[in-house]
Amino acid sequence: MNAAVYLDYNATTPVAPEVADAIEPYLKGHFGNPSSNHIYGRRAHDAVEQARAQVAALIGAQPGEIIFTGCATEANNLAIRGVARALREKGRHLITSAVEHPAVSQPCKRLEEDGWELSVISVDRYGQVDPEDIVSAIRNDTVLVSIMHANNEVGTIQPIEEIAAITQRLGVILHTDAAQSAGKIQLDVDLLGADLLTLAGHKFYATKGVGALYVRPGTPIKPLLVGAGHEQGMRPGTENVPAIVGLGKAAELAMERAGTNTPQLFELGKQLHWLLQQGVPGLELNGHPAQRLPNTLNLSFPNVDGRELLLLAADTVAASVGSACHEEGNAVSGVLGAMGISAERARGAVRLSLGVPTTKEEIKRSASALIHAWIRQRGRPQIR
């Protein structure tokens, strides 16, 4: 029996073979502490700095602007709470959107619990923020705006460049969580205009347990943890050399494949969408039809439950109904709710996210399995 087709790349990606090969020497012979001055330490230090340059190149930054972290959640916390800590005497007002990942929304809410004021910007039916709403929300005491680059559930891309033009004009720091963007679409910090940008290794074929935060020079930010002066004093603790090496290699691969990954993912996604439309009358796309990640399809299957649908197709398709960070609950996705999608339509939503290893044959198998599962489920009593 063939293994189930993996269509949950927005949750995590497999480690690329080239990444695994790059990591292996640093799990064995090259075990030194990068802060040590002897040959073992220098070898580890040089590997970390090479990875820093590789990650910087992926997003058009300079190596010194990259801070390695243990994950994207840590990077988001460092960005949001670090800026808030640095600017608490200037103002105590933050702005974010209604469709952020918990790694952004929860740090913002924690600050709100600590006395900060938080404005949550609504989105349109496609999941996009209107930059004019940012203008209206900014106050004299606003110190930070945090808006994700691309949504993890529906794939909608936010107008970060337009938002950055606003925040720069008004002297407000802008952070964007780009965890879902790397390896799928182009990232350039100067074009985007963000002051802080978050990356997650396991979203683009590196390992879990490593992330990075881009910090534009001059951005006021203070560390959350104290200890030794690792990562320019922003993230104390001995660096996870193998994982950082892997992140660097993954960044290098993403750059090498930039010209082929996006068109390939777009064509495969387009094919999957078309096949499902042929077999499922009334199928609806959630998210922006054009301004979205090329690999992400959030689709509402009519008159069925998305979780039950995936259970019926589980032998052939491995996918999810939304973010892996809150997949366990049965409540309607907060992202879809913020977009104004009805509870009934949201109940039938399934997120299908493709990756570099996805093949045309897998697309056909998946479409067939999901169509048959939908037909079977329509004939069964619904569990509510």
PyMOL commands that set and color helices and strands:
alter all, ss='L'
color gray80, all
select helices_A, chain A and resi 17-27+39-58+63-65+72-86+102-113+131-137+160-170+189-192+201-203+231-233+241-256+258-279+306-312+324-326+334-338+343-347+360-378
alter helices_A, ss='H'
color red, helices_A
select strands_A, chain A and resi 5-6+66-69+93-97+117-121+142-146+173-177+196-200+211-215+284-286+296-300+317-318+349-353
alter strands_A, ss='S'
color yellow, strands_A
deselect
rebuild
show_as cartoon
